[in-house]
Amino acid sequence: MTAHARRYNKLHATCFVLLATMIASSPSAFAAGVVSSFRSKGAFASLDVQHDDCTWLNVSVSRGGPVAAPETYLSYSVYNTCTGESSWGYGRISNRAFTVSGKRSKLDTDPTTNPDMVTSGQAGRIALTWTADQNVRWSWDGRSESITPTQRIRSRGSYESSAASVVGNLLSFPVRTQSAGQVGKNRDMYTEVVR
């Protein structure tokens, strides 16, 4: 089994344990409903990596909105499985904060200073650079769901992507990984945040 497959399986096992714990302790955890949604068409970059024995880092940024007035949407989370502490955010950011040039994609923003972002927990800048490895590619069409104790992110649609190395910082956490990133294009991806 590859390191990527082990990481993927461990993430899903962790999500399952978190979901089971939430259902057992709080049956109405997601009673509030959808708090944010975004339709993506165009470039995206994402990162999903275990930072240390306890901490998981996740970030996703994508272009979308109307053709005549494109928008950029960011969601991120930092979750410590040992302490239960989490930091998260979602919402629209400046189009200038996410740039794509050839094999490189860059995100540079401070979510807590952006009036269109909803954030909780630790403050800080997100400054990440993805470099695509076009030898490793995926295409996807369907539905997915990501769950933490503070929110659930549901997606449906399709995309094409490449593996990517990622360097930079997510809040106060340094990032340097060869295989935990993806870059690509959404064909028509609908994402909603449920709290």
N, C-alpha and C positions, 0 to 999 in steps of 0.2 A: 504494500500500500504506500503511495507517495505521501510526502509531507503535506501537500495540498489537500489530499483526500482525508488524511488524519485530522487536519485542522477543520475541514468542512464537517466531518462527522462529529467532532468534539463540539463545534458550534451548535449543531442541530441537537445534540444531546443536552447541552446547556440550556438551549431555548425550551426544550421539552420539559426539563426539570423546573425552570422558571414558570412556565405556563401552568404546570400541575400545582405548584406552590401557590400561585395567584388564585387559581380556581378554588383550591381548598380553603384559602384564607379570606378571599374576598370575591364572592360570586358576582358582585356588581362592579368589578374592576373596570369594565369597558362600557358601562351604562351611559356615559356622557356622549358618545357618538363621534362622528367625524368633525375634527376641528380645523383641518386644512386639506386642500387638494390641489393637484397640479397636473396638467396634461403636457407631456414632454414630446417634442419632435426635434431631433437634432442631437448635438454632441452631449455626452455625459462622461463623468469619471466617478469611480467609487473605490472605497477602501473598506475592508472588513478583516481585522487582524487581532490576534491575541497579543497584547502588549507585554504582559508578564503573567505570572501564575494566576492572578486574580482579575486583571483588567482587560476588557474588550473595547476596541475602538472601531467605530463605524462612521463613515461619511459618504454622502452621495450628493453630487451637484449635477444639474441637467438644464439644458436649454429647452425652451418651449414657449407656450403662449401663442397669441395671434401672429400670423406671418408679418403683418404690417407693424407690429409692436412687440418684438420678441422679449421674453422674460427669462430670468435665471432663478432656479429654485434650489435651495440647500436644505439638507437635513443631516443631523449628526447626533451621535450619542457616545458617551463614555460610561461604561458600567463596570463596577467592581463587584464581582461575584462573592468575594470574601466579606465585604462590609455592607453590601447592599446600596452603597452610595452611587448616585448617577448624576450626570450632566447631559443636557440635551438641548436641541434647538431645531426649528424648522421655519421656513418662510422664504420670501423672495429677497434676493440680494441684487446689487448693481450688476448689470451685464459686464462691466469692466472687470469685475472681481474674478471672472472665469474666462480664461483665454485658451484657445487651441491653435497650435501651429505645428503642422507636420505630425511627428510622433509624440510631441510634447503637449501636455495639458497642465495648466496652472490655475490654482485657486488661492486667492489672497484676500481675506476679509476678517473683520472682527464682528462676529454676530451680535454681540451685546450692544454695539453702537448703531446697529441697523434698525430703523423704526418698523420695518416690515417683518422682522424676525421675532418669534416667540422663543425665549430661552429660559433655562432653569439650571441652577448649579454653578459650577466653576466658570468664570469668565476667562477670556483670552482670545488670541488671534489663531486663525486657521490659515496656515501657509504651507501648501503641499504642491509638489510637482510630480506628475505621472509621466513615465516614459514607456511607450507601448512596445511590446514584444510581439510583432505580428506573426511570429511562428506558432503562437498558441492563441487560437481563436475559438469563439463560441457564437452560436445563434440561439435565441430563445423566443418562445411564443407560449404564453400561458399566464398563470397567476402565481404570486409569491406572497409571503407574509413574514414579517420580522417582529418579534415580540420581546419586550422588556417589561419590568414591573411598572414603568411610568408611561409607556405608550406602545401602540401597535401600528406598524406601517404596512399597508396593503398595496400591492401593485398588480396591474394586469396590462397586457399588451405584448410588444415584441421589440427585440433589439439585436444588434450584432456588436460583438466586442472582441477586444484583444486583451491578453494578460498585460500587466504593467508593473514595473517597479515604482515605488513611491518613496520620496524623501521629503522631510520638512517637519512641521509641528502641528499637532491637533491640540489646541488649548496649551497645556503645559507638558504634553507628552511628545517626546521626540519620536519620529517615524522614520524607519529605514528598512524597507522590505523589498525583496525581489519578486514575490509571487502573489501578494495579497490584494493587488489593485486590478481594476479593469477600466478600460477606456473604450468608447465606441459611439454608436449612434442609435438613439431610440427611433423606431418607426412610428409608433403611436402608443405611448406608455402613459397610463393613468395611475397616479399615486395618491393615496389619501392617508392622513394621520388620524388615528383614533385614540382618544384619551378618555 
